[in-house]
Amino acid sequence: MRIFKGIAASEGLSKGKALLHVRSTMVAEKQHIMAWDVKEERHKFRTAVEQAKKALEEHQGPEISAEPAEILQTHLMMLSDPEYLAQIDEYISTNLVCAQWAVESVTNSMVALLEDSPDEMLKERGVDFKDVSLHLLDALSNRNRRTVKNLTEDVILVADSLMPSELFSMDKKHIIGIALDGGGRASHVAILVRAFNIPSVIALGTASQKVRDGDEILLDGNYGEIVIRPDLTAVQNLNERYARWMEHEQELRQMIDLPTMTSDGHEVLLKANIQTVSEVDSAKEVGSSGVGLFRSEFLFMDSEGGSTEEEQFEAYRQVVQAMAPLPVTIRTIDVGGDKVVSGMGIDEKNPILGWRAVRFCLSRKDIFSVQLRALLRASVYGKLRIMFPMISGVEELNAVLHLFEHVKEECRIENIPFDPDIQVGTMIEVPSAALCADILAKKVDFFSIGTNDLIQYTIAVDRGNEKIAHLFQPFHPGVLRSLRMIVEKAHQANIPVSLCGEMASDPLCSVLLAGLGMDELSMGSQSLLQVRKILRSVSFEEAKQLADHVLEMDSYLTITTYIREWMHDRFDHFTTI
């Protein structure tokens, strides 16, 4: 028996046979070329880039959830990174070497710099470049890497390391646990195993060297431990842990049909964030009060430049009808920034501050009008609400509402039925919108705060830039004061406020957000019951006192420490903070 301790990456416990997956390194061909072959070799490289993009795009689809989709987009953006591609082109020309050699050399240099960084996020970007380079080498050599597909029985995958793209292509139905020698909790593989709900332990050191195919493995994704060839005592120990885990899960399952109401009777609605029709069932299974955010842009990910009116209508109808009579809030297309959709013509040096979201929609009214029309048609099948992203001020909001009224009139003329009382809202995710919340509140039926963008714009921190990732702080006093101000202005205008960013799904933030006055929290379905249990365990008065107290503090370090201690004292038995 061997016990290895690592990092718990994805919750859950599993017992099964080991399947060893040692990733073989593809060796690049190293061949010098003549000067007159440079043009042809660069052409081979550019062709390989397009083939690699196509291979990644095959993993996209309506069933993919947010985190995996974002990782795929990151890799696709790397394959479009002009600096990376130019360095490889230049290496071919300057050193007179074949494309494979250039890809490996340039990538290894970049990865070496990134891996020397003490920042775990920068190290992870090195893993991403390695993954992307392997796709390029695959395309250049016409070879395919080994994948774990078409399994006939449940296994626990034990590997030295995994690339995100390898995990995408695996038979996840039969993988009941994953144990990795390396990795970090913030790594893309860790994010993916959580998204795929596979119990996983990472950073195990040399575990893969001690395992043989078929060995019995006990894997504990809660404590971060695996046992290879366990004895009777280890099996009994795991069974006891499993019983405690199932008791915890059962406690959460008891929350399904209960309202999210504090101990003194204040209700906070909990809704689900989704982006595919298939996610509706998960939302209903945990007792969601509706869909607080349907990310419509993912309907466009599989298409060249857009999704037809009929395709959109059918997707919206299915979601709205499936959730009826509960409300479904659909965000209009939010492309640009870190969401790249092929065929849209969005390629900018500074996309985070560029042509994205409602700015794109107002300049491409042909695309936007089709979406609004599809949304209106679907509104008769349930309770549909429309939400406009990245509104920066009243001028943009007026323009959007004017176009919306124009599309409504077209529907009336064509006798196309729609809900005449359909509600519209705006996302508050840029500081100018927060500061003008009182003005915007007069023109819409609700607010939804997108904290992912609001934090990065408020603190001026690109959330995709690993060099400054440590500055992305939800508990920054400027962020919390903005949240309080938005809520106050909305309530003065008698409209509700939802929060649909990552803060909503973080148990550490739940009581504070309730205390700030949020009427709704919208999150991934897997987080909803945990947050519900927390909020039902405190009074609204306690939550308000917590919010008032931290708003008097002057730094995110002080606030974070205080909230962690406050939550730990009360919820240590069922939260990990």
C-alpha positions as CSV (number, residue, x, y, z in Angstrom):
1,M,0.0,0.0,0.0
2,R,1.2,3.5,-0.9
3,I,-0.4,6.8,0.2
4,F,0.2,10.0,-1.7
5,K,-0.9,13.4,-0.5
6,G,-1.5,16.2,-2.9
7,I,-4.0,19.1,-3.6
8,A,-7.7,18.5,-3.6
9,A,-8.7,19.9,-7.1
10,S,-12.3,18.6,-7.4
11,E,-14.5,17.3,-4.6
12,G,-15.7,13.8,-4.4
13,L,-14.5,10.3,-3.5
14,S,-14.0,7.3,-5.8
15,K,-12.7,3.8,-5.8
16,G,-11.7,1.9,-8.9
17,K,-9.0,0.4,-11.1
18,A,-6.1,2.6,-12.3
19,L,-5.5,3.5,-15.9
20,L,-2.0,4.8,-16.3
21,H,-1.5,7.6,-18.8
22,V,2.0,8.8,-19.2
23,R,2.1,11.6,-21.7
24,S,4.7,10.9,-24.4
25,T,6.6,14.0,-25.5
26,M,6.5,14.5,-29.3
27,V,10.0,15.2,-30.6
28,A,10.1,17.8,-33.3
29,E,11.9,17.2,-36.5
30,K,15.1,19.2,-36.5
31,Q,16.1,19.8,-40.1
32,H,18.0,22.7,-41.7
33,I,16.5,24.2,-44.9
34,M,17.8,26.2,-47.8
35,A,17.0,29.9,-48.2
36,W,14.7,29.3,-51.1
37,D,12.7,26.9,-48.9
38,V,11.8,29.5,-46.3
39,K,8.6,30.6,-48.1
40,E,7.3,27.1,-48.4
41,E,8.2,26.2,-44.8
42,R,6.4,29.3,-43.5
43,H,3.4,28.4,-45.6
44,K,3.5,24.9,-43.9
45,F,3.5,26.6,-40.6
46,R,0.5,28.8,-41.3
47,T,-1.4,25.9,-42.7
48,A,-0.6,24.0,-39.5
49,V,-2.0,26.9,-37.4
50,E,-5.3,26.7,-39.2
51,Q,-5.4,22.9,-38.8
52,A,-4.7,23.3,-35.1
53,K,-7.5,25.9,-34.7
54,K,-9.9,23.5,-36.4
55,A,-8.9,20.7,-34.0
56,L,-9.6,22.9,-31.0
57,E,-12.9,24.2,-32.5
58,E,-14.1,20.6,-32.7
59,H,-14.4,20.6,-28.9
60,Q,-16.8,23.6,-29.0
61,G,-20.5,23.0,-28.9
62,P,-23.7,23.9,-27.2
63,E,-23.2,21.4,-24.5
64,I,-19.9,22.9,-23.2
65,S,-20.0,24.9,-20.0
66,A,-18.5,28.3,-19.3
67,E,-15.0,27.3,-17.9
68,P,-14.1,24.8,-20.6
69,A,-15.3,27.2,-23.3
70,E,-13.2,30.0,-21.9
71,I,-10.1,27.8,-21.9
72,L,-10.7,26.8,-25.5
73,Q,-11.0,30.4,-26.3
74,T,-7.7,31.1,-24.6
75,H,-6.0,28.5,-26.7
76,L,-7.6,29.8,-29.9
77,M,-6.4,33.3,-29.0
78,M,-2.9,32.0,-28.6
79,L,-3.0,30.5,-32.1
80,S,-4.0,34.0,-33.3
81,D,-1.4,35.8,-31.2
82,P,0.6,37.9,-33.8
83,E,3.7,38.1,-31.6
84,Y,3.9,34.3,-31.1
85,L,3.3,33.5,-34.8
86,A,5.7,36.2,-35.9
87,Q,8.5,34.9,-33.7
88,I,8.1,31.4,-35.2
89,D,8.1,32.9,-38.7
90,E,11.2,34.9,-38.0
91,Y,12.9,31.8,-36.4
92,I,12.4,29.9,-39.6
93,S,13.8,32.7,-41.7
94,T,16.7,33.7,-39.5
95,N,17.9,30.2,-38.6
96,L,16.9,28.4,-41.8
97,V,15.2,25.6,-40.0
98,C,12.0,23.6,-40.6
99,A,8.7,24.7,-39.0
100,Q,8.7,22.0,-36.4
101,W,12.1,23.0,-35.1
102,A,11.0,26.7,-35.0
103,V,7.7,25.9,-33.1
104,E,9.6,23.8,-30.5
105,S,12.4,26.3,-30.0
106,V,10.2,29.5,-29.8
107,T,7.7,27.7,-27.5
108,N,10.4,26.3,-25.2
109,S,12.0,29.7,-24.8
110,M,8.6,31.3,-23.9
111,V,7.8,28.4,-21.5
112,A,11.2,28.6,-19.8
113,L,10.6,32.3,-19.0
114,L,7.1,31.7,-17.7
115,E,8.0,28.7,-15.6
116,D,10.8,30.7,-13.9
117,S,8.1,33.0,-12.5
118,P,7.0,32.6,-8.9
119,D,3.4,33.4,-10.1
120,E,1.4,30.2,-10.5
121,M,-0.8,31.9,-13.1
122,L,2.2,32.7,-15.3
123,K,3.4,29.1,-15.0
124,E,0.0,28.0,-16.1
125,R,0.2,30.1,-19.2
126,G,3.4,28.2,-20.0
127,V,1.4,25.0,-19.9
128,D,-1.1,26.6,-22.3
129,F,1.7,27.4,-24.8
130,K,3.0,23.8,-24.5
131,D,-0.5,22.5,-25.3
132,V,-0.9,24.8,-28.3
133,S,2.6,23.9,-29.6
134,L,1.7,20.2,-29.5
135,H,-1.3,20.9,-31.6
136,L,1.0,22.6,-34.1
137,L,3.5,19.7,-34.1
138,D,0.6,17.3,-34.6
139,A,-0.5,19.2,-37.7
140,L,3.0,19.6,-39.0
141,S,3.8,15.9,-38.6
142,N,0.4,14.5,-39.5
143,R,0.4,12.5,-36.2
144,N,-2.1,12.2,-33.4
145,R,-1.3,12.1,-29.8
146,R,-2.5,9.2,-27.6
147,T,-6.0,9.8,-26.2
148,V,-8.1,7.9,-23.7
149,K,-11.3,7.2,-25.7
150,N,-14.0,4.5,-25.9
151,L,-13.4,3.1,-22.5
152,T,-15.5,0.0,-21.6
153,E,-15.3,0.3,-17.8
154,D,-14.9,2.9,-15.0
155,V,-11.3,3.9,-14.3
156,I,-9.3,6.3,-12.2
157,L,-6.9,8.0,-14.5
158,V,-3.4,8.3,-13.1
159,A,-1.0,10.6,-15.1
160,D,2.2,12.4,-14.8
161,S,0.5,15.4,-16.4
162,L,-2.4,16.3,-18.6
163,M,-2.9,19.0,-21.2
164,P,-6.3,20.7,-21.3
165,S,-6.8,19.5,-24.8
166,E,-6.2,15.9,-23.8
167,L,-8.9,16.1,-21.1
168,F,-11.3,17.5,-23.7
169,S,-10.9,14.4,-25.9
170,M,-11.1,11.8,-23.2
171,D,-14.0,9.5,-22.5
172,K,-15.1,11.4,-19.4
173,K,-18.2,9.2,-18.9
174,H,-15.9,6.3,-17.6
175,I,-13.3,8.4,-15.8
176,I,-14.5,8.4,-12.2
177,G,-11.4,10.1,-10.8
178,I,-8.1,11.7,-11.8
179,A,-4.8,11.7,-10.0
180,L,-1.9,13.9,-11.4
181,D,1.7,14.2,-10.4
182,G,1.8,17.9,-11.1
183,G,-0.6,20.9,-11.4
184,G,-2.0,23.6,-9.2
185,R,-5.5,24.4,-8.0
186,A,-5.6,27.4,-10.4
187,S,-4.4,25.4,-13.4
188,H,-6.6,25.0,-16.4
189,V,-6.8,21.2,-15.9
190,A,-8.0,21.8,-12.3
191,I,-10.6,24.2,-13.6
192,L,-11.7,21.6,-16.2
193,V,-12.0,18.7,-13.8
194,R,-14.2,20.8,-11.5
195,A,-16.3,21.8,-14.5
196,F,-16.6,18.1,-15.5
197,N,-17.4,17.1,-11.9
198,I,-14.6,14.5,-11.8
199,P,-13.1,13.9,-8.3
200,S,-9.5,14.8,-8.6
201,V,-6.2,15.1,-6.7
202,I,-3.2,16.9,-8.2
203,A,0.4,17.7,-7.2
204,L,1.0,14.1,-6.1
205,G,4.7,14.1,-6.9
206,T,5.7,10.7,-8.3
207,A,2.4,8.8,-7.9
208,S,2.3,7.8,-11.6
209,Q,5.7,6.0,-11.2
210,K,4.3,3.8,-8.5
211,V,1.1,2.7,-10.2
212,R,0.4,-0.1,-12.7
213,D,-2.6,-0.5,-14.9
214,G,-5.4,-2.3,-13.0
215,D,-4.1,-1.4,-9.5
216,E,-6.9,-0.6,-7.1
217,I,-7.0,3.1,-6.2
218,L,-8.8,5.0,-3.5
219,L,-9.1,8.7,-4.4
220,D,-10.3,11.4,-2.0
221,G,-10.9,14.7,-3.8
222,N,-12.0,16.4,-0.5
223,Y,-8.8,15.8,1.5
224,G,-6.3,15.6,-1.5
225,E,-5.2,12.0,-1.1
226,I,-4.9,8.8,-3.0
227,V,-4.1,5.3,-1.8
228,I,-2.6,2.7,-4.2
229,R,-3.3,-1.0,-3.5
230,P,-5.1,-0.2,-0.2
231,D,-5.3,-2.6,2.7
232,L,-8.5,-3.3,4.6
233,T,-7.9,-0.4,7.1
234,A,-7.5,2.1,4.2
235,V,-10.7,0.8,2.6
236,Q,-12.6,1.1,5.8
237,N,-11.2,4.6,6.4
238,L,-12.4,5.7,2.9
239,N,-15.8,4.2,3.5
240,E,-16.1,6.2,6.6
241,R,-15.1,9.4,4.8
242,Y,-17.5,8.5,2.0
243,A,-20.3,8.1,4.5
244,R,-19.5,11.6,6.0
245,W,-19.4,13.0,2.5
246,M,-22.7,11.5,1.5
247,E,-24.2,12.9,4.8
248,H,-22.9,16.4,3.8
249,E,-24.4,15.9,0.3
250,Q,-27.7,14.8,1.8
251,E,-27.8,17.9,3.9
252,L,-27.4,20.0,0.8
253,R,-30.0,17.9,-1.1
254,Q,-32.5,18.8,1.7
255,M,-32.1,22.4,0.6
256,I,-33.6,21.8,-2.9
257,D,-37.2,22.6,-2.1
258,L,-36.5,25.2,0.5
259,P,-36.6,29.0,-0.1
260,T,-33.3,30.9,0.3
261,M,-34.5,32.8,3.4
262,T,-32.4,34.0,6.3
263,S,-33.3,33.0,9.8
264,D,-35.2,36.3,10.3
265,G,-37.3,35.9,7.1
266,H,-35.4,37.9,4.4
267,E,-35.4,36.1,1.0
268,V,-32.6,36.2,-1.5
269,L,-33.4,34.5,-4.8
270,L,-30.8,32.1,-6.1
271,K,-30.7,31.5,-9.8
272,A,-28.5,29.6,-12.2
273,N,-26.0,30.8,-14.8
274,I,-26.2,28.7,-18.0
275,Q,-25.2,28.9,-21.6
276,T,-26.8,25.7,-23.1
277,V,-30.2,24.2,-23.2
278,S,-28.8,21.0,-21.6
279,E,-27.9,22.9,-18.4
280,V,-31.6,23.6,-17.6
281,D,-32.1,20.2,-16.0
282,S,-29.2,20.9,-13.6
283,A,-30.6,24.2,-12.6
284,K,-34.0,22.7,-11.9
285,E,-32.5,19.8,-10.0
286,V,-31.0,22.1,-7.3
287,G,-34.2,24.2,-6.9
288,S,-33.1,27.3,-8.8
289,S,-35.5,30.2,-8.7
290,G,-34.9,30.6,-12.5
291,V,-32.1,31.4,-14.8
292,G,-30.3,34.6,-13.9
293,L,-27.9,34.6,-16.8
294,F,-28.1,32.8,-20.1
295,R,-24.9,33.6,-22.1
296,S,-26.3,33.8,-25.6
297,E,-22.9,34.4,-27.3
298,F,-22.1,30.7,-27.0
299,L,-24.8,30.1,-29.7
300,F,-22.4,31.9,-32.0
301,M,-19.3,30.0,-31.2
302,D,-20.0,27.2,-33.6
303,S,-21.0,29.4,-36.5
304,E,-19.1,31.4,-39.0
305,G,-20.2,34.9,-38.1
306,G,-23.5,34.4,-36.6
307,S,-26.5,32.2,-35.7
308,T,-29.7,32.3,-37.7
309,E,-32.9,33.7,-36.3
310,E,-34.5,30.2,-36.3
311,E,-31.5,28.6,-34.5
312,Q,-31.6,31.3,-31.8
313,F,-35.4,31.3,-31.4
314,E,-35.4,27.5,-30.9
315,A,-32.6,27.7,-28.3
316,Y,-34.3,30.5,-26.4
317,R,-37.7,28.8,-26.7
318,Q,-36.5,25.6,-25.3
319,V,-34.8,27.2,-22.2
320,V,-37.8,29.5,-21.5
321,Q,-40.3,26.8,-21.9
322,A,-38.3,24.3,-19.8
323,M,-38.0,26.8,-16.9
324,A,-41.6,28.1,-17.1
325,P,-43.1,29.6,-15.0
326,L,-39.8,30.6,-13.5
327,P,-38.0,33.6,-15.2
328,V,-35.1,33.3,-17.6
329,T,-32.8,36.3,-18.1
330,I,-31.0,36.2,-21.4
331,R,-28.0,38.4,-22.0
332,T,-27.7,39.7,-25.5
333,I,-24.6,38.7,-27.4
334,D,-21.4,39.6,-25.5
335,V,-18.6,39.1,-27.9
336,G,-15.2,40.7,-28.0
337,G,-12.8,41.1,-25.1
338,D,-11.8,37.5,-24.2
339,K,-14.7,36.0,-26.2
340,V,-13.5,35.5,-29.7
341,V,-16.1,34.4,-32.3
342,S,-14.8,33.5,-35.7
343,G,-16.2,35.4,-38.6
344,M,-17.2,38.4,-36.6
345,G,-14.2,40.5,-37.7
346,I,-13.1,41.3,-34.1
347,D,-9.3,41.5,-34.0
348,E,-8.0,44.3,-31.8
349,K,-4.8,45.2,-29.9
350,N,-6.7,46.1,-26.8
351,P,-9.9,44.0,-26.9
352,I,-10.8,44.5,-23.2
353,L,-11.4,48.2,-23.8
354,G,-12.5,47.8,-27.4
355,W,-15.3,46.8,-29.8
356,R,-17.2,44.4,-27.6
357,A,-20.7,43.6,-26.2
358,V,-23.2,46.3,-26.8
359,R,-20.7,48.4,-28.7
360,F,-20.4,45.6,-31.2
361,C,-24.2,45.1,-31.3
362,L,-25.0,48.8,-32.0
363,S,-22.5,48.9,-34.9
364,R,-23.8,45.5,-36.2
365,K,-27.5,46.1,-36.0
366,D,-28.1,43.4,-38.6
367,I,-26.9,40.8,-36.2
368,F,-28.4,42.5,-33.1
369,S,-31.8,43.0,-34.7
370,V,-32.0,39.3,-35.5
371,Q,-31.3,38.4,-32.0
372,L,-33.8,40.8,-30.5
373,R,-36.4,39.4,-32.9
374,A,-35.7,35.8,-31.9
375,L,-35.9,36.8,-28.2
376,L,-39.3,38.5,-28.7
377,R,-40.6,35.4,-30.5
378,A,-39.5,33.2,-27.7
379,S,-41.0,35.4,-25.0
380,V,-44.5,34.0,-25.4
381,Y,-43.3,30.6,-24.2
382,G,-42.6,31.6,-20.6
383,K,-41.2,34.5,-18.6
384,L,-38.3,35.8,-20.6
385,R,-36.2,38.9,-19.6
386,I,-33.6,40.6,-21.7
387,M,-30.4,42.0,-20.4
388,F,-27.9,44.3,-22.2
389,P,-24.2,43.9,-21.4
390,M,-21.5,46.6,-20.9
391,I,-23.8,49.6,-21.0
392,S,-21.5,52.6,-20.1
393,G,-24.1,55.3,-20.0
394,V,-27.5,56.5,-20.9
395,E,-26.7,57.2,-24.6
396,E,-25.9,53.6,-25.3
397,L,-28.9,52.4,-23.3
398,N,-31.2,54.8,-25.2
399,A,-29.8,53.5,-28.5
400,V,-30.4,49.9,-27.5
401,L,-33.9,50.6,-26.3
402,H,-34.7,52.6,-29.4
403,L,-33.7,49.6,-31.6
404,F,-35.6,47.3,-29.4
405,E,-38.8,49.3,-29.9
406,H,-38.2,49.3,-33.6
407,V,-37.9,45.5,-33.7
408,K,-41.1,45.3,-31.6
409,E,-42.9,47.4,-34.2
410,E,-41.7,45.2,-37.0
411,C,-43.1,42.2,-35.1
412,R,-46.5,43.9,-34.6
413,I,-46.7,44.8,-38.4
414,E,-45.9,41.1,-39.2
415,N,-48.4,39.8,-36.6
416,I,-45.6,38.0,-34.7
417,P,-46.8,37.5,-31.1
418,F,-44.5,38.5,-28.2
419,D,-44.9,39.3,-24.5
420,P,-45.9,43.0,-24.4
421,D,-44.8,43.2,-20.8
422,I,-41.3,41.7,-21.4
423,Q,-38.8,43.1,-18.9
424,V,-35.5,44.6,-19.9
425,G,-32.5,45.3,-17.8
426,T,-28.9,46.4,-18.0
427,M,-25.7,44.9,-16.7
428,I,-23.7,47.1,-14.4
429,E,-20.1,46.1,-15.1
430,V,-18.2,49.4,-15.9
431,P,-17.5,52.2,-13.4
432,S,-19.4,54.8,-15.5
433,A,-22.6,52.7,-15.3
434,A,-22.1,52.3,-11.5
435,L,-21.7,56.1,-11.1
436,C,-24.8,56.7,-13.3
437,A,-26.9,53.9,-11.7
438,D,-29.6,56.4,-10.6
439,I,-30.0,57.6,-14.2
440,L,-30.0,54.1,-15.8
441,A,-32.4,52.8,-13.1
442,K,-35.2,55.0,-14.4
443,K,-35.1,53.4,-17.8
444,V,-35.0,49.6,-17.1
445,D,-36.8,47.0,-15.0
446,F,-33.8,45.5,-13.2
447,F,-30.0,45.6,-12.8
448,S,-27.6,42.7,-13.0
449,I,-24.1,43.3,-11.7
450,G,-21.3,41.5,-13.6
451,T,-18.6,41.6,-11.0
452,N,-16.0,39.8,-13.2
453,D,-15.8,42.9,-15.4
454,L,-16.7,45.5,-12.8
455,I,-13.7,44.4,-10.7
456,Q,-11.3,44.5,-13.5
457,Y,-12.5,47.9,-14.8
458,T,-12.7,49.4,-11.3
459,I,-9.2,48.4,-10.2
460,A,-7.8,48.6,-13.8
461,V,-6.7,44.9,-13.7
462,D,-7.0,42.8,-16.8
463,R,-8.3,39.6,-15.3
464,G,-6.6,37.6,-18.0
465,N,-3.1,39.0,-17.3
466,E,-1.3,36.7,-14.9
467,K,1.4,39.3,-14.1
468,I,-1.2,41.4,-12.1
469,A,-3.7,38.6,-11.2
470,H,-3.0,39.2,-7.5
471,L,-4.6,42.7,-7.8
472,F,-7.9,41.2,-8.9
473,Q,-9.6,41.6,-5.5
474,P,-13.4,41.2,-5.0
475,F,-13.0,42.7,-1.5
476,H,-11.3,45.9,-2.7
477,P,-13.0,48.8,-0.8
478,G,-13.6,50.5,-4.2
479,V,-15.5,47.4,-5.5
480,L,-17.6,47.0,-2.3
481,R,-18.5,50.7,-2.2
482,S,-19.6,50.4,-5.8
483,L,-21.8,47.5,-5.1
484,R,-23.4,49.3,-2.2
485,M,-24.0,52.4,-4.3
486,I,-25.5,50.4,-7.2
487,V,-27.9,48.6,-4.8
488,E,-29.0,51.9,-3.1
489,K,-29.7,53.7,-6.4
490,A,-31.6,50.7,-7.8
491,H,-33.8,50.4,-4.7
492,Q,-34.5,54.1,-4.7
493,A,-35.9,53.5,-8.2
494,N,-37.8,50.4,-7.0
495,I,-36.0,48.0,-9.2
496,P,-34.3,44.7,-8.1
497,V,-30.6,44.0,-8.3
498,S,-29.0,40.7,-9.2
499,L,-25.3,39.7,-9.1
500,C,-24.2,37.2,-11.7
501,G,-20.4,37.3,-11.5
502,E,-18.0,34.8,-9.8
503,M,-18.6,36.4,-6.4
504,A,-22.1,35.0,-6.4
505,S,-20.9,31.4,-6.4
506,D,-18.2,31.9,-3.7
507,P,-19.4,30.9,-0.3
508,L,-17.0,33.3,1.3
509,C,-18.9,36.2,-0.4
510,S,-22.5,35.0,0.1
511,V,-23.4,36.6,3.5
512,L,-21.6,39.9,2.6
513,L,-23.6,40.1,-0.7
514,A,-26.9,39.6,1.1
515,G,-25.9,42.2,3.6
516,L,-25.1,44.7,0.8
517,G,-28.8,44.3,-0.3
518,M,-28.6,42.0,-3.3
519,D,-32.0,40.8,-4.2
520,E,-30.8,37.9,-6.3
521,L,-27.5,35.9,-6.8
522,S,-26.9,33.9,-10.0
523,M,-24.3,31.2,-10.1
524,G,-23.3,27.8,-11.5
525,S,-25.8,25.2,-10.4
526,Q,-23.1,23.2,-8.5
527,S,-22.7,26.1,-6.0
528,L,-26.3,26.9,-5.4
529,L,-27.2,24.5,-2.6
530,Q,-24.0,25.4,-0.6
531,V,-24.9,29.1,-0.8
532,R,-28.5,28.4,0.1
533,K,-27.4,26.5,3.2
534,I,-25.2,29.4,4.3
535,L,-27.8,32.1,3.9
536,R,-30.4,30.1,5.7
537,S,-28.0,29.8,8.7
538,V,-27.7,33.5,9.4
539,S,-30.0,36.4,10.0
540,F,-30.3,39.4,7.6
541,E,-29.4,41.6,10.5
542,E,-26.1,39.8,10.9
543,A,-25.4,40.1,7.2
544,K,-26.1,43.8,7.2
545,Q,-23.8,44.3,10.2
546,L,-21.1,42.4,8.4
547,A,-21.4,44.6,5.3
548,D,-21.5,47.8,7.3
549,H,-18.4,46.8,9.3
550,V,-16.2,45.8,6.3
551,L,-17.2,49.0,4.4
552,E,-15.5,51.0,7.1
553,M,-12.2,49.1,6.5
554,D,-9.5,50.6,4.3
555,S,-7.8,47.6,2.5
556,Y,-8.8,44.4,0.8
557,L,-6.2,42.5,2.9
558,T,-8.0,43.6,6.1
559,I,-11.4,42.9,4.7
560,T,-10.5,39.5,3.3
561,T,-8.9,38.4,6.6
562,Y,-11.9,39.6,8.6
563,I,-14.5,37.9,6.4
564,R,-12.5,34.6,6.3
565,E,-12.4,34.6,10.1
566,W,-16.1,35.6,10.4
567,M,-17.2,32.8,8.0
568,H,-14.8,30.2,9.5
569,D,-16.2,30.7,13.0
570,R,-19.7,30.0,11.8
571,F,-19.4,27.6,8.9
572,D,-16.3,25.5,9.4
573,H,-18.3,22.3,9.4
574,F,-19.4,22.6,5.8
575,T,-17.3,25.3,4.0
576,T,-13.7,25.2,2.7
577,I,-12.4,28.8,3.0
